[in-house]
Amino acid sequence: MKKILILIVTVLLLGGCYDNIELNNLAIITGLGIDYQDDNFVVTYEILNDTKTEDNTAMLSYTEKGSGKTINEAFTDANFRVGKKPFFAHLKIVVLSESIIKDKLDQIIDYLLRDTNIRDEFIMMVANGTSPDTIFKHNDDNNPVVSDLIFNLITNEIYNDNLAINEPYQKVLAKLVSHKFDVILGSLSIIDDAVSLNNFYIFKGYNVENKLDRRNSTLYSLFNENVYSLDFTKNYGEDVVTISVNSSKKNIDISQDEINITLDLEARIIENSADLDLKKEETYRKLNQEFGKIIQKEVNNFVKILQENKSDVLGFQDLYYKKMRKENKDLWTKAQVNTQINLKINTKGFIFEVEL
């Protein structure tokens, strides 16, 4: 029995050493950038680098870049320059340039779908006003791994400024294939010398159709129920009152020629320089009415922009099909769209509600 135990332990220990040697020969890729410059595809890898120092071990990253006339040639060139076997199991972020999404997105989607080495759980984004290579090189001592920084910006509500779209690639791909959804992707920019989330791009099929401005991009969070601290301000002479919406639930009802959208919102007052009396119930009822109208106006404008651009990022076509069991491709552009805002302002333990 003792001999058997010794043999098992020996095999396990030897297996651990073997795995450790293999790990040293892997290039662990956590970020991937794809660009198109001067008639060439350009691929950028962000690679984890376990660098030992005298005091401790710091996980850093570095980049390698390859190019080619085809996307496959670019990946092959990048792999050659790495000098190790590329390992994509920890891939978190894929960043596409504006030149890629302009007319080459279908080629990228096809390649990523066919390459079985690349997992489909990463988040795909657009480099807005910069290049993927620049973004992945924008690390520092505080943020040594850019892909981790981006992932944290997206998943931590306190840092994302309501500009986070946390949809894995497999879900984006499903929307592209279904033809009942338009796809929306978040973007990254370099703002004040830091990697930051920015406004959204809308795709119909594989073609980019529209780019929302920053404010309308944040309003999308009301519809995907991912809102965090979305502020609305009303002027009272030279003074202001600001509320912050921190919860959103939507209900959409669809008929043959009508779409009814209801948003149930909860908010809190974060600024009151107008010196309103917040101890009176009528103050809150007034604020609910006034801010409800402000929010409804912005929501209606957001919906109008989507409708004018025929951008069905809210999935009305899919909802109609599930309800009616038939397609109505003209629904979004021809239907009467009605919105209702149910706002609750919660402050100092009091909640008052108003319906518009």
N, C-alpha and C positions, 0 to 999 in steps of 0.2 A: 504493500500500500504506500509506504514511504517513497519507494522508487517511482511509483506512478505520479505522486504529487510533485516530486522533484522534476520529473519529465515535463509535466504540465506547466509548472512555473518557468522552466527553462525556455519552453516554446513561446510562452507569452512574452518573456523578456526579450527574446530574440526578435519576435514580431514587432515589438515596440521600437527596437533599434532600426529595424528595416524600414518602418514607416517614417522614422525621423530622418533617415538618409534620403528617402524619397521626397520628403517635404522640403529639404534643402535644395532640391533640384527643380522645384516648382516656382513659377512666377505667379503669385496670388494677385489676380487682377480684381480690384474693387470698383474701378471706374473705367468707362469706355467712351471715347469721343469719336465722332465720325464727321468729317468735313469734306468739302469738294472745292479744290483750289487749282487754278491753272490747268483745267482739264484732267485733274488727277484726284482720286479719292485719297483722303488722309485719315489714318486711324491713330488715335492716341490712347495708350494704356496708362492708367494710374496703378502702380504696383506697390504692394506693401513691402516694406523693408525693415526687418527686425535688426536694428543697429544697436550693438552693445556699447555702453559707455562705462567709464570707471565706476560711476555711482550706481547706475541701474540700467535697465533695458528700455529703450524708447522705441515705440512703433512709429516709424516714419514712412513716407511714400516718395516715389520718384516716378517720372514719366518716360516712356519710350514711344517713338512715333515711326510709322511706316507709311508708304504711299505706293500707288499703282494706278494704272489705267482702269482697272476693274476693282470692285470692292474686295474680291478674293485676293488679288495681287497685293492690295494694301495690307490686308490681314497677314498674308504670308511674309511680307517685308517686315512688318512689325514683330512677328514671331521670331524671325531670323535675328533681329537686332536685340531682342530680349536675351537670347542665349540660354534660356531655360524653357521648360514646357509650360505654356500658358495654362493657367488654372482659373476657370470662370465660376466656380461653385459659390464664391463669395461676392459675385458681381452685384452691386447695389444700384448704380446710377449709369444710365446711358444718355449722353448729351449729343444732340444733333445740331449742326449749324443751320443757319437760315438758307444757305445755298442747297443743302440737302433736302430740306422740307419743301423747297420751291418746286422741284420736279423730279426728285430721285428717291422719295420716301418709299415707293413701291419696291425698288431694288433692295433697300436696306431691310424692309420688313421680310422680303423673300429670303435674304441671306440669313438673317437672325433666326428665321423659322427653320431653315434647313440645317443650320449648324447645331448639332446635338450637344456640342461641348458647352454652349452658352445657355444657361438656365433662363427661364421665362418669368422670373419673379422680380426683376429689376424695375426701377421707375425710369421712364423715358421723359426727357425734357429737351427744351430748345435753348441754344445759346443766343441770347438776345443782345445784339449790338456788340458782340465779341465772338471769339472762337472757342470751341471745346478745349483746344490745347491750352489757351490762355487761362481758362477756368481751372483746369486740373493742375496748372503750375502755380496757382495762387494760394499755396499753403504757407504757413508760418509756424512759429513755435507753439502758438496757442491752438492752431488747427493744422496739425501735421498731415492729416489725411483728409483731402478735400471731399471725397465721396462720403465720409462719415459726417463731415460738416453739413453737406447738402441734405443727407438723410435726416439728420437731427433738425435742420430747419423745417423740413416737411412734416415730420412726425411730432414735433413739440409745438403745441399751439401757441405758447407764449412768445415764440420767436417767428412765427410764419406770417403774421400780419394778414391773415385770411387769404393768403395767396398759395395755399398748399393743395395740390392734387395728389393724393396718395393712392393712385390706382396702379397695380402691378401691370407689367407688359401683357400678360396673358388676358387680362380684362380688356385692355385697349385693343388687343388683337381680335377678341371676340366681337367687339363693337364694329370694328372695320369689316369683319366678315359678314355680320348680320345685315348690314345695310339699313337697319332701322334706327341707328344712332349716328350722330355726328360726334367725332372725337374731339376732346379738348385736352391740350397739353400745357403744363406750366412752363415757365422759362426762368433762366438764370442770367444775371447781369453782374458786371463789376461796378458797384456803387460805393463811392468814398473808399476806394481801394480795398473793398471787401466783396466776397461772393454773396449775392443777395437774390432772393426770390423776386420775380417780376411778373408782368402781366401775361395773359393767357392767349394761346393760339388756337383757332378753331379749324378743324379739318372736315371736309366732306369727301369721304373716301380717302384717297391718298393725296388729295390736293388741299393745300392750306387756303382757306377761304377768307379768313378775317382774323384780325388781331384786336382783342378788346383792350380798351385803355385800363389803367390801373384800378380806377374806382369801380368800373363795371366788372372787372375781374374779381374784386373782393365781394361784389354783390352775388356772384355765383355761389359763394359759401352759404347763402341763405337757402339755396335750393338743394345743395348736396348735404345739408344738415351738418356742416363742418364749420360753423361760424364760431369765432372766438373774438370777443372784444371788438366788434364792428361798430364804429362810432358814427353818430348822427348829431348835428349841431343846429340849433335855432338861435337866431339873433333877437335880442330884446333891446332895441336901441343900440347902445354901445356895449351892452353886456350880452352874455351868451349862456345857454344851458346845453350841456352835452350829455347824451345817454350812450350807453354801450350795450349792444345786443350780444348776448352770450349763449343763447339757445334758440334753435330753429327747428320746427317740424313742418313738413309740407304735406298737403293732400291735393291730388289732382284728379278731377273728374272730367271725362271726355265723352262727348256725344258726336253725332255725325257732323255737326257744323259749329260746335262750341267747346271751348276749353275753359274750365273753371279751376283757378289756382288759389289755394288757401295756405297762408303762412301763419303759423302760430309762433310768436316771438316772445322771448323774455329778455328784459333789459334792466339796467340799473343806471342811476344818475351818477356821473363821475365829475361833473363841473356845474356849479350854480353861481356864477358871478352876478346873475340878475337878482340875486337875493330873494328868490321866491320862498314863500312859507311852506316848507316841506312837512309841516305838522298838520296841514289841513287836507282833508280828503278831496275837496274840490280842486286843489292844486294838481293833484295827480291825475284826476279825470281830465283836466284841461291839457296837461302834458301828454296824456295818452291820445287825446284827439289830435293835437297839433303834430306830434311826432308820428302818429299813425299816418297822417296825410303826407308828411315828408317822405316816409319810407315807401308808401304806396306810389308816390310820384317817381321815385328812383327805380322802383321795381318795374313799373310800367314802362319806363324808358329803356331799361335793360331788356325786357321782353320784346319791345318794339325793335330794338337793334337786332336781336336774334331773328325775329320774324322777317325783317327787311332783307337780311342776309341769308334767309332760308336755312338757318343753322339750328338743327334740332338736337342740341346737346343735352336737353332735358328728357329726351326719350319719349316724346309724345307719340311718335309713330309706333313704337313698341307697345306702349300702353293701349293704344287704339286697337292694335292687332290682337292683343291678349283679351280685350273686352269683346270685340266684334268678330274675331276670327277671320278678318279680311284686312287687306291693306287699303290705306287712303293716303297716297303720296302727296296730295294737295292740302292735307289737313292743316299743317302748320302755317302755310302761307295764306289760307283762305278762311280759317276758322275765326270766330269771334272769341277773343281772349279776355276773360274777366279775372281780376285779382281781388283778393280780400286779405286784409292784414288784421290779425288778432294780436294786439300788443298788450303785454303785461309789464308794467314798470314796477320793479321790486326795490324798495329802499327802506332801511331802518325797520324791517320786519313787516311792512305793509305791502300788499299787492292789490292793485286796482286794474280792472280789465275794461277794454273798450273794443267794439267791433266796428269795422268800416265796410 
